[in-house]
Amino acid sequence: MQHAPTDEAALETALSQPSDEVVRALQSMDGDIMVLGAGGKMGPSLARMARRALDHAGVPRDGAGSRRVYAVARFSDASLPAQLQAHGVIPLRTDLTSRTALADLPDADNVLHLVGQKFGTQNNPVGAWTQNVIAAVHVAERYQHARIVMFSTGNVYPRTPVALGGAPESYALAPDGEYAASCIGRERVFEHAASTFGTRVLQFRLCYACDLRYGVVTDLATRVLSGQPIALATGFANVIWQGDANALALRALTLASSAAPALNASGPIASVRYIAEQLGRHLQRDVIFEGTESDDALLVNVDAIARSLPYVGMSLDALIEHSAQWVARGGRLLSRPTKFDVRTGAY
C-alpha cells in the first residue's frame, strides 16, 4: 500500500489485497474456503482476500472448477452480508455455538476459525468459555476432515522479559485470567481433534493486528491527539498490519498438520515510546509520558514465522503514519481498545 486510505472503502480494499504468495498458496490447495466468525474485526477482509486471491488465480466462482469462499457469523452488523456478497463471498448467518446449526453448514476443505470472545470476559466468563471453547468443540467435530487454521492469541503466554525477545512457540503456556485460560482451552480442543481424528490444524497465535480503525497504534494515536498521557508500564508490544496478518493466515493453511503446530503471528517487537513519539510528530502534538518501561511484557518471538512464511510487510513507520492520518482526519473507529497495556489478565 503506497498511500494511506482516505475512506473505509479504500481501507477494506487495502486490507484484502492478496500478495502473490497468497495466490500461490491457495492455488496449491483444493476445495472451498470457509471463514468461521467472519463478522468481527478481521473476518470480512480475510474472506475478501481469499476470494480475490482465487479470482487472481483464475478460479471461477460458479460452475465447473469453481471454489467458493464462505463467511459464517451471526452478523450483528446487518449490512455486512450484502457487502460480502457484492465481492463474491457467500455469507451464511449461523450461531457457531450450536452443534445443530453447524451441521447445516456446507462442507469445506479449508477452514479459518476466528470464533472467540475477549472483551467482556471479566464480567461474563461463561460467555467467553462458550465462544472460545464450546464453539471450538463443535467446529472440531464438524470439520474434522478439513485443514484448519485456528486463531489463537499471544495471551496464552505469560509476560516475558523484554530482553528475551518474546516468547517462542515452545514456551510454557501460563494463563493470566479467564480469557487466557479459555484460549488455552480452545487450543487443547483442536489438539484433541488432531490426535483423535487426524485433523490438520495450525494454531495461529496472533497479536496485535492493526487496522487503522483499531489496534495498538490507533489506541496510542487517539491518546496522543487528545493529549492523554501515555502509560509506559507496558513499554513494548508486537504489532502487525492486518492486511499482512490476513495474508499470513491464508498461507498458514499450507502448514496445517495432525501435529497441530503453533505459530506466533505478528510483527517485530516495537517500543511504545517510539510509536507515541512518531505519532506526536505526525499529529503535531506534544506527547506526555507517564511512568517508565517495565522489564517484561506480553511479547511473542516471530522468528519461526519469518522462516516458514517469509514476507515483506508494511513497515512500522508506515503503519504509524497511516494511523496518524486516519485519526487526524476523523476516520471511523471501532471503539474496541486492544487493552494491550492491561497487566492483570482482566478483559
Secondary structure, DSSP 8 states (H G I E B T S, - for coil): --S--SSHHHHHHHHT---HHHHHHHHTS-S-EEEETTTSSSHHHHHHHHHHHHHHTT--SSSTT---EEEEE--SSTTHHHHHHHTT-EEEE--TT-HHHHHTS---SEEEE-----TTTTT-HHHHHIIIIIHHHHHHHHTTTSEEEEEEEGGGS--EEGGGTSB-TTS-----SHHHHHHHHHHHHHHHHHHHH--EEEEEEE--EE-SSSSHHHHHHHHHHHT--EE-SS-EEE-EEHHHHHHHHHHHGGG-BTT--EEEE---EEEHHHHHHHHHHHHT----EES---SEES-B--HHHHHHS------HHHHHHHHHHHHHTT---------TT--SS--
